[in-house]
């Protein structure tokens, strides 16, 4: 022992009541010793206190709790392994740190990625407490938010981000292991009943989870409000200036059937091409262009559009992810061309780059192509290239034409529903979103814009945007009769709360409507206009949710008018979209064996990549019943080892298996105290330990107190006499004589305990050690 604030080690084995000495370890959790010390006149007994340091089997521990019982002249000590001192390291958050995703110059906030070593260095690099680290195994970088807090917070973040990690300290050296590196089979066997007093296996199916939904992060993107319905196939340049959601008026059935026959992925993955078409269109991208793009780029080893490392297993989710990438890239503030390709390169041309930034505005096909495909840069810059590089945009134009596509001048203009008033004035409760005066609504959120009969007089309601009538229906007493007009890009404009009868709406489903056309006659006190890219009735289900389903009509109309309805899509508004669509993750084998056992959603906004979330999501599944093996050995000859794989067998039951040691209770110097070992239990985390450590202290102290009381009750008057002998001896003995007497006193204590155990066995009762356990 080294007393607090001292540097001299002193042996304290003479004052320890060894039957109480207890070593505990549990993977990623407990690492501590507890014991009771007896006052036999040693100066070390008085110096024994909190923050005293102990050394056992080469490992250092620090006393964190010391309970002195004056009546029995004992101290009950709980000491944690020295690695817990890592909690004294504190990293404060960087208030100036900004999360940036710099790809394609799109300044979009994104959670940064770190390696295990990055995290360890942040806390342990040049620390003042002498902590170091080792990493055993290979670990991918993970997105981690908020690298700040104590050293224990650091370990929690590591274990949470990399669930297969084992944290095992060697004094102040923090060793990080992959499970496969940590657990080793040394060939040891525990046999029942030869080595084991008891063997208990527990299987628990209550914890099975074989299906979860993974929900990642969202980000804000600009979307077109200035048309997008008209696609141009007159030239490659005109095609490149078309909107990413342009309609080229193809023969849909012809296109879908041709794509189903020719697409490698559609055939290999059993894709419903009509469902794929709807998925892409709903995501705000032209299906005609997407399908043609795929046939130009298809690669059986990559995802849609030869994009990144997809597929992930769900072709429709993959398509949504790629569509989000298209929108994010096409709406960058600055177009950064992909000047080089593996086949060769051309020098950066600032003049041409500036020209392209003017010609190919936000939301255009060209703005995507020029940043994503070097071959497109070559094509538009007039480079000859070669047959391998090809001309991707020309290929798309020719393919779309082969499906019957042509230049489509569909209207994209915008206007106000009461042209004589124009935009007019609105009060807070009429405006979109959460506004003063709108508190009476659910969540205080208004999903549209209200044009009142006083501030916007007139009865004729004019279409604010062109398209086809897709819905005409009764929506209930509040909504009344309503009509939805959908443009070629899939944008829906809803007119409601203005028509108390069906006859007041003078257009019908299937009718084509142009901007400014009268669609009905208002006979109520206001018209509600809502705009969404979501389908009905899905959008209705989000009527009072400020989650990006509904767009701001006032801003959308303003932007559309400012853009003049042209196909350059310079009119935009903002929309929150998922980086990837939420997806269901299942363990099919578990479902076959145990039936569907769904668990709660795995929601983490730090994920911007579906594959990264899928890998972590797999660790959240518990496909099989938990198995815990609890063994009690005969005596303490078997010393358990952290991270060992032990074979356990019970030949009478024909039971055998090799399992991981994940916890143990070990009494190294108590001959009658049996060692217990737990194997294959579900791994705890450092987070669990932090939440439970206060309880562990109380439990450990309670156990020590119970043992001490058991000893006191058994010793009864003999223990009291023994204490008196000790006290009398101290009063009449010199320091030197007392030091010489200490071994005899310890021997006397051990003899008394043995006598009581022998007497108890004769009577058929519990031994003192039994009571301690």
N, C-alpha and C positions, 0 to 999 in steps of 0.2 A: 504494500500500500504506500502511496505518496499522499500525505495529508494536504489539504487545500493550501495553496500558496507556498508549498515547500517542494524541494526537488530531490529529497533523499527517499529511496525505497526502503521500506521496512517489512519484514515477514509478519503476517498477522494470522497465520494458520492456527496459532495456539489459542486465540480468543474466539474462533469461529465454532459454533455448534454445527458440526458437519452434517448431522442428519437433516438440517434445514437448508443446506446449500443446494441451490436449484438453478440449473442453466436452461434457458429457453431460447429457441430459435424458430422462426417461421418465415418462409420465403417472402421477400419484399415486405416484411412486417416486423415482427418482434425479434429483438436481439438483446438479451438482458440476463442478469443474474440477480438472485435474491438470496439472502441468508440472514441468520440471527447471530449476533456477537454477544458474548457473555463477559461481564465485568469481573475479571479475576485479578484486578489491581494493575493491569498493564497501562502504561502511559498512552499506548496506541488506542486503547479503548476510548479515552477521553478525546483524542484527536480525530477519531472516526466520526465523520460528519458529511453533510452534503458537499459535493464538489471534491471529495477525496477521490483519488484515482487508484484503480486496482488492476492487477495484471494476472491473467490466467491463460495458460496455453499459448503464450505469445500475443494475446489480444488484450487491449486496454479498455477499461470500463470506467465510468464516472458515476459516483453516487448522486442520485437525484432525489431520493427520499430517505430520511433517516428518522425512525420513530423510536424514542427512548422510553422504555417502561421502567420507571423508577422502582416500582414495587418488586420487580423480578431481576433488576440489574442487567437488563438486556437492551440491545438496540436491533431493530429490524431494518434492514437496508435493502433498497432496490437500486441497482446500478445499470445504466444503459451503456451499450457499446459506444466507444468514442466517436464513431461516425455520426452519431446524432448531434454532435457539436456543429455539424455542417449548418444547422439551423441558425447559427450565429452569423453566417454570411448572408448579406442582404444586397440585392441588386434592385435599384430603383428604376422606374420606367423612364425612358428617354422622351421627355416632353416635346422634343423637336422632331421625333421620328415620324416619317410619313410612309404609309404603305403604298407602293406604286407598282403597277404592272406596266413596264416600259415597252412591251412588245408592240411593234407597229406604231410606236409613238402615241399609243392610246393611254392617256393618263387616268387610268381607272384604278381605284383602290383595290388592293389585293393583299391577302395575308401572306407574309414572307415565308419562305421555306428554309429550314435549318437541318443540318446534320446533327447526329448525337454529339459529335465533338464540338460543333458550334455552341450547343447549349452548355456543355460542360465548361468550355473555355470562358463563357460569359460569367460564370460564377467562380470557377476555380483558377482561372488564369491570374497568376501573381497574387493569390489570396494571402492574407497575413496569418492564417491559422495552420498553414502547412499541409493543406489537403492537395492530393494529386489524383490522377485517374488513369485507368487502363480500359481499352475497349477491345473486347473479344467477339468478333463476328462482323458481318457486313450489314449495314442498315441504310435504307433509302432515306433521302431527305423528306421531311414532313412539314406541312404548314402548321405553324404554332403561333398563336396570338398571345400577346402580352407577356414577353419574357421579363418578368420582374418578380420580386418577392424573396422569400428566404431560400436557403439551400435545400430545405425539405420540399419547398414548392418546385424547385428545379427537378428533383428526383420524381416528384409527382407528375410533372409535365412529360418527363422522359418515359415513365411507365405508361402514361395515358396515351402518348403519341405512338409508342412502339410497344404494343401489348405483349409481345413475346420476349421482352427484355427481363433479365434477372439482375437486380442490383445486389451485389455481394461485396461488402467492404472488407478490406484487410487493414485494420487500424484506420489510418487516415487516407489510405489509398482506396478510392471508389472504383470498384471493378464493375464494368458493364458487360454482361454476357448475353448472347443469344441463347435461348433455351437449349438448343442443340449443342452449344459449346459448354454449357454449365453442367448439365446432368451427365454423369459418367457411370458406367457399370463396372464395378470392381470384382464382380463375381461372388459377392457375399450372399448367403442364403439364411433366411429365418424360417425355421420349421416348427409347425404346430403338431404335437405338443412338446417337441424336444427342447426348443429354445423359447417358446412363447407360452406365457401363462394364459393369455387371452388373445383372440383374433376376431375382430368384428368388421364386417363389410356392410356399408350402407349405400344403397342405390336410391336415388331420389329423382323422380320424373317431374316433380313440380317445377323444376327450373328449365325445362326444355323450351327453347325458342328456335323455331326453324323457319320463321318468316318475319322480316321487318321491312319497313319502307325507309329508304335513304333520301333525305332532303338536304340539299346543299345550299350554297349561297346564291344571292341575287346581286345583280348589278344594274345600273341605269344605262340605257342606251337611247340614242336619238332615233326616232322613227319618222318615216315620211308621212306628211299630212298634205302635201301638195300634189297629189295625183298618184302616179305610179301605175295607172291602169294601162297606159299606152306604151307598148313595146315597139321598137323600131328595128326592122331587119333589112333596111335599104343598103346598109354598108356595115363593115366591121366597126367603124368609129361610131356610127349611129347606134348600133347594138350596145357598144360599150357605154354610151351615154344614157341608156335605158335604166330604169330603176331596178333594184334587185328584186322587187315584187311585181315586175311588169307582167302584163298579160299579152301573149303573142297570138291568141285566138286559134290555137291548134285544135285538131280533132282529138279530143281527150281520149276516147276509146282506142283509136288507132295508136296514139302515143303510148298509152299504158300497156297495150298488148305487145307492141314492139319492144318496149323496155323490159317487160317480163321475160321475153324470149332471149334478149341479148345481154342483159345485166348479169354478170357473174355472181354478184352478191344476192340479187333477187332470187336467183335459182338456188344458190347454195344455202341460203338462210330461210327459204320458204316465205319470202316477203309477199304480203298482200299489197300489190302496187297501188290499188285505189286508196287503201288506208295510208300508205306512204305519201301519196299525193296530198291527201287531206292534212296529214301531219306537217308537211313542208309548207303548205299554203297557210295553215293556221299560225305557223312560226313566222310568217311575214316574208317569205321568199318565194320567188316564181318557181313552181314545180316544173314548168317547161324547160327553163334554164337549168335547174338542178338535174333533171333527168338527162339532158343533153351533155351537161358538164360531166356527169358520172360516166357516161359512155365514152367520152374522150379520155378520161383519166383513170378508168377503173383498174384496180390492182388488187388481186385476191388476197394479198397479205396486209392490206391497209383498210381504212374505213371508207365511208362515203367520200367521194371527190378526192380519193387518194390522200385523205386528210389525217395527219398525226398517226397515233397508234391504235385507233379504233379498228375493228368493232369491239364492243363490250358485252355482247350477248343479246341485246335488245335492239334490233335495227331501227325501230321507230324513235327510241330514245337517242340513238346515235345520230339520226337525222336531225333531231332537234338541237343537239349539241353543235353539230356542224352549222346549222342555220344561225345559231347564236354567234358562232365565230364569224360567219359571213357578215352579219349585221354589225358586229363590233368592229370588224376590219373596214367595212364599207363606210362607216361613219366616223372614222378618225379625223381629227382636226387637220392633220397634214399628211399628204400622200407621200410615203417613202417607197419608191420603186424597188423591186427585187432585181437589181442590176445584173447579178451573176447567176450562173447555173453550173452544175457539175460538168456540163459539156463544154463550157467556155464562158467568157465574160466580155462585157463591154464596159468601157470606162463610165464613171458617173458623169451625167450631163446636167448641170444645174439649170441650164436654160430650158431644156426639154422637161425637166422635173417641174419647174415653175409653170410651164405651159399646161402640163397634164393636171396640175392642181387646179387650174382654172377651168379646163375643159371637162374634167370628170369630177363633178361635185359629189358632195356627201350622198350616200345611199345609192350610188350608181354601180352597175356591173363592172365598169372599167376600174373604179377605185378599189374594188376587191381584187380583180385580176392582176392589176399592176403591182400590188403589194404582195400577193400570194404566189404568183407564178412567173418565174423568170422568162419562160417561153413567151408569155403575153407581152412582156417588156420588149423582147426581141421583135415580136410581131408588129407592135405599134410603132416601134422606132425604125422599122424598115430593114432590120438585119436579116440576112439570108437564112441563117440557122441551118439545120439539116433535117432529114426526114424523121430522125428520132425525136428531136425537140418538137417539131410540128408547129402548127398554128392553132392553138386551142380555141380562140374566139371565132375564127373562120369555121372551124369544125362545128361549133355550137350553132352558128347561124345556119349552116347547111342542114344540120340535123333537125333543127326546129322547123325549117321550111319543108323538109321531107315529111313532117307530121301534119302538114297543112297550115303551118303558122305563117303569118304575114304581118306587115306593119299595121299596128292597131292604134288608131287615133282616139280611142275611147276617152270621153270627157273626164277631166280631173279638176274642174273649177269648183270654187266654194262661194257661198253667199250667206246672207242672214235670212231667217225665216219670215221676217216682216221688213221687206226691203225699204218701205217708206221711212221707217225709223232707223234702219241700219243696225249698228251695234247697240246703240242706246245706252241706258244706265241701269245698273243693278244694285240692289242692297245686299248686305252680307249674306242673309239667309237664302238668296237666290243663286249665289255663286257656287261653283264647284268646290268640293273638298271640305275641310273643316274650317268653318267661318263663324264669326260672331253672329248670333241670330239663328244659327242652325242647330243649336244644342238639343232641340226637341227630338232630333232624329237619332236612330240607333247609332251609337259610337260617335254621334255628332257629325257624321260624314254624309255629304251630299254627292251622289254619283252622276250628277248632270248639271244643267244650267236651266233656270226657270225664266221664261219670258212672260211677264205679267201683262194682263189686259190694260192696265193703267200706264205702265212705263213703256209698253210696246203695243200700242193700239192696233186694231184691225182684226178681221176674222179669218182671212185667207192665210193659210199656212203654206209657205213656199219651201221646196226642198233645198237644203243647205249644201247638198252634194249629190252627184249623179250616181246611178247604179240601177239595180233591179230590186223590185219589191220581193222580199223573201218571207216576211211575216205580216199577217194582218189578223189580229186576235183580240179577244176580251181578256184583260189582265186583272180584273177584280175591281172593287169599288173605288180604290185609290188610283190605280193606273188607268182604269176605264179602257176604251178601245185604243189600241196602239198599232203602229205600223213600223216596220224595220226595212230600211233600204241599204243594200249591200253593194259596194263597188267591186271592180274586178280584182282588187288586191285583197279582198276579204274584210275590209273595214266596214263595220256595221254602224249605221246611224239610226237611232230609235227616237220616235216622236210619240209622246204619251201624255196622259192627264189633260188633253185638250179636246177629246172627242167623246161625248157622252153616248153617242149612238154609232152603229156601224156605218150608217149612211153619211155621216160627216166626213168619212175618209173616202175620197173619190178615186183612189187607185187600188189595184188588186194585185195579188201575188202573181209574179211573172211579168208584170209591166216594167218596161224600161222607163226610167225617170231621169230627167236632166236637171242640172242646177237651176233654181229659180222657178221651176214648174210648181203650180199649185197642186198639193196632194190632199188637202182637206180643209175643213172650216171649223175654227175653234168656237166652241160654245160654252167654255168654262172660264175661270178667272186666270188661267195661265197655261202655257205650253212647256212641257219638260223635254229637253233634248239630251240624250245620252249617246256617247260614242265609245265603241269598244272594238278590239280585234278578236274578242272571244265570241264563241257561238252562243245562241240562246237555246235552252233556258240557263245554260251554265253561268252566263253573265248575271242573270237575275239572282242566282244563288250567292253572288258577291255584291249585292246591292248596297250593303252598308259596310263594306270592307275596303279600307284604303290600302289595297294590296297591288295596285297597278292594273287591275282588270279594266277600270274605266279611265278614259282620258278626259282632259279638261276641254270641253267644247269651245269655250271662248278663245282659248289659246290656239286650238286646232284650226278654227275658222280664220282667226287673224293670220296665222302662218300660211294657210292655204291661199288666202286672198293676196297676201304679200308676194307669194311665189307665182301668182298669176295662173295657177293650175297647171304649170308646165311640168314636163316629165323629168326635169333636172333635179326635182325633189329638194329644192333649197328651203322649202317650208318644212320644219320638223318640230316634233314635240318629244318629250322624254317619257320613257316607259321602263318600269322595273321588270326584268326578266331573270329567270334562273340561268345560271351558267350551264346547267344541264337539267333536263326534266327529272323530277323525283321518280325513283324507280323502286320496284319491289325486288328484294333479295331473298332467295329461298335456298334451303338445302333439300334437294329433291329426294335423296336417299333417306334422310330423316323423316320427311313427310310420308314416304312409302311405309316406313317402319312404325312410326308413332302417330301418324295423322297430322293434320295441320295444327301447329301450335304457334299462333302469331304473337309477336311481341310489340312493344311500343316503337314509335317512329325513332329513327336515329337522325337527329337534326343537328347539323353543325354548319353554320354559315361560313366557316373558314374554307370549306372545300369548294374549289372552282373546277375540279376535274373529276368526272364520274368514276374513272378507273381507280384513282387514289381513294375515293370514298368507298368504292366497292371492296377494296382490300381491307380497309379498316372495318367496314361493315361486317365482313366475314368473322371478325373476332368478336362481334357482338352476338353472334348466333351461338346457341348452346344446343347442338343437334341431338345429343344423347343424354340419358340420365346421368346426373353427377354420381361419381363413385368415390367414396372415402373409405380408406382401409386404416383402421385403428388397431395398433398392436401394443400389448403390454408384455415386456420381456421378463424373464426370470432373473431378477437381480440387476446389476449394473455392469456386468462384464462386457456387454456389447456397447461400444461407444459410437453413437450415430454420427454420420458425416453429412454436412450440408451438400446438397446437390448429388448425392449418391443414388444410383438405381439399385434397388435391392430386390432379390427374388423372394417372394413369400409363398409358402406352400402348406397345404393341409392335406396330406395324402389320404386320410380317412374319408375326406369329402371329394377327393380327386380335384382339388382346387390348387391352382398354381398360376403365378404371373409375376412379371417384373414391373415394379412401380417406382415412381420417384419419391424420395424423401422430401417432404415439404415442411415438416415441423417435428420438433421433438421436445420432451421434458426429460432432463437427465440429472441424476443425483450422483455425482462422481465419487463421493466419500461416504455414502449411506448404504451399507451392505444390505439392509433389509428394505430399501426403497427401490422399487422396480422402475426401470426406464420405460417410457412410452414413446412410440414413434407413429406419426401420421403420414400416410402416403397417398399420392395422387389426388389430393384435395384441390378444389378449384382455387386458383391462385388469387391471393389478396394483392392489393396494390398499396403503394405508399400513401395514397389518399385514404384508404381504409385505416391505415395505421394512425395517420394524423387525427382522424375523427375519433379513434378509439383509445388513444394512448392515455387519456385521463382515466378512463374506466380501467385500463390495464393496471395502472398504479394502484387504484383502489382495490382491485381484485387481488393483486399480488400481496398487498399489505394485509388484506383480510385473510388470505391463506396463511401468511406468516403468523398472524395473531392467533388463528385457529390452532396451528401447530403448537405454538407456544403455550396456549391454554391447555391443549391436550397433554403436553409434557408436564405442565404445572399440576394439573389434576391428577395425573398418574403418579408423579413424584410425591404429591401431597405433603405430608409433614417431613418426609425424607428430603425433599428439595429445599424446604425451608431450613431444615437443619444444616443442609449442605451450604446454603447461603450464609448462615450464621457462622459456620466453621471458617468459611472464606473470610468473612469480615473480621472475626476474631484473630485469624492468622495475620491479616494485614496490620492490625493494631499492634501486634507483638513481634513483628518480624521486620528485619532490616530489608532495604531494597535488594541487596544481593541475595539474602536468604529467600526473599519472595520470588526472585527470578529463578532460583534453583528449585523452588517449590512448584512453579507453574506446571511443569509436565506431570507431576504427581496429582495436582488438582484436576487436570484434564483427564488423566487416567481414572480418577475417582468418579468423575462425571460419567464417563463411558461405562464403567462397571455398574453404576446405579441404573443406567438406562437398560443395560443387558439383563440385570436382575429382574427389573420390572417386566421386560419382554418375556423372560422365561416363566415368571409367575403367571403372566397373563395366558401364555400358551397352555400351562397346566390346567388353568381354569376354563379353557376353551374359548376365551374372549379374544378381543383384538389386541395386537401388539401395539407398542407405542408408534412403530413405523406405520402400521395400518392406519392409526388415528391421524398421523401426519398426512398421509396420502388422501 
